Amino acid sequence: MSPSAAPADSSPLPGSPTEPLATAAAPATAAAPATAVAPATAVPGAAAPGPVGRRRAWAAVGVVCAALFLLGLDFTVLNVAVPGLRAELGPTLAETQWIVDGYALALGGCVLAGGALGDRYGRRRAFAAGLALCALASVAGALGDTPGQLVAARCAMGLGAAFFMPATLSTVVHVLDAPEDRRRAIGIWAAVAGVGALFGPVVGGWLVERHGWQAAFWLNVPVVAVILALTPVVPESRDPGARPLDRLGAPLSCAALLTLVWGFIEAPGRGWTSAAVLTAFAASAVLTGLFVRRQLRCAAPMVPLRILRGGPVWPATVSLALMSFAMFGAMFLLTLHLQQVRGLSAWQAGLRMVPLSLGLAVGAVLGPVVARHAGARVPVAAGQLLIAAGFVQLALLEAESGDAPVLLFEAAAGLGAGLLAPVATELVMSAVPSAMAGVGSALNDATRQVGSTLGVAVLGSVLATVADGAAPGDRAAFTAGLGAAALVGGAVAAAAVPLAWLRLPGREPSAATGRPAPAAPGPG
């Protein structure tokens, strides 16, 4: 998506707080001055943004977005390799879900800590270290010959991504001082984050057909080498007022997510009411409560929860999480349907995912334009509604269905995700001062990754539960399971519509006339 696609208006999204931390509890409809998008200038001790020339700044954006694209590929590239991997290594369905989900599990559980470490010790350092770890873990995965080794490698790759992912968005915020440039770059970031994941099946399908499932791991090594060679273009940055790290918050957040996802993955085989599964859910609830309590009482919390009180930040983060839940769960289901029900090759299945990325790109251009004229709540609510409508098409799939229902889902869901992602991301980042951009980016990333992880786990578990006991190759049973999972995904997306409509800012009234005034644009 070209930067020129964004409007040049320099005013912030409606409802963005003018003083990110001090006024986070202000009502979402409060008017914001045009300089609100550059929060670093309003926070004492914060580093001034825009430390390099504009040309180098955009070059740095290109480097971090290349890493983000690779992250998206890694998130989904194994989806199309699952049949070949299962044929060669023979993992169970639960082990297969762990191989697919391990990356997102480690990323979602550790990204908050990664963002805090980047703010404290340097974002470029965190960026480079995370990429290097990801490459080393990829080599281990390619050489692995047991399901357990692949799970460990994927988790290590996710840990590396947890360090470099928050550094991508925080670098964008740091290097660009002009609000319109920053919004354009955030729009590009949001589009790349989605398009990379959507191209995973395409790239993975092409590689897997020619070189086997190991190619999905080897892919990272040369790409990381090139990005690391270009890393000096990215200026170093850190929070000059960084406080001590919250050493208890990180393990609490990781443990809470781990037990929750374990429960969803193991439930189909063990039973939803088994003692082990119920214990996992209860443990996750307790650990989550302890994490929230820790963040409220700690002098230097991993997540400054006060930015979530009032205003548009918490509904924006929840909208991003629910979007990720629906979209990544649907991609997991769709690749299985295309290969195991319709019998397509990995490459053929990957090609049929391309329209989803096209819809996302179109939506990413339109979303900020809609937000400018109608307020942030319109593209976010409309996006969730389109995703829900897409799931209706998935629920109607039959074993003999052709491409039409799949393409209708991809067009609707892709456009919906594109509409809401840049606008919701800008709402989150505009609430955090630039000096704490790593924490803000990690909060944004964590909500996406938790949603993505649970989407694959929950929808995959619904599929496995409905199809439990079916004979191998029973296309009708698999299709019935996919339909049930699609109904769950559609219900989640639909539930997010009233949240966005009621809690996100709409068209602002003019202070002088009381008549509606155009809402400010989002990123694009």
Buried (B, 14 or more C-beta within 10 A) or exposed (E): BEBEBBBEBBBBBBBBBBBBBEBBEBEBBBEBEEBBBBBBEBBEEBBEBBBBEEEBBBBBBBBBBBBBBBBBBBBBBBBBBBBBBBEEBEBEBBBBBBBBBBBBBBBBBBBBBBBBBBBBBBBBBBBBBBBBBBBBBBBBBBEBEEBEBBBBBBBBBBBBBBBBBBBBBBBBBBBBBBBBBBBBBBBBBBBBBBBBBBBBBBBBBBBBBEEBBBBBBBBBBEBBEEBBEBBEBBBEBBBEBBEEBBEEBBBBBBBBBBBBBBBBBBBBBBEBEBEEBBEBBEBBEEBBEBBBEBBEEBEEBBBBBBBBEBBBBBBBBBBBBBBBBBBBBBBBBBBBBBBBBBEBBBBBBBBBBBBBBBBBBBBBBBBBBBBBEBBBBBBBBBBBBBBBBBBBBBBEBEBEBEEEBBBBBBBBBBBBBBBBBBBBBBBBBBBBBBBBBBBBBBBBBBBBBBBBBBBBBBBBBBBBBBBEEBEEEBBEBBBBBBBBBBBBBBEBBBEBBEBBBEBBBBBBEEEEEEEBBBBBBBBB
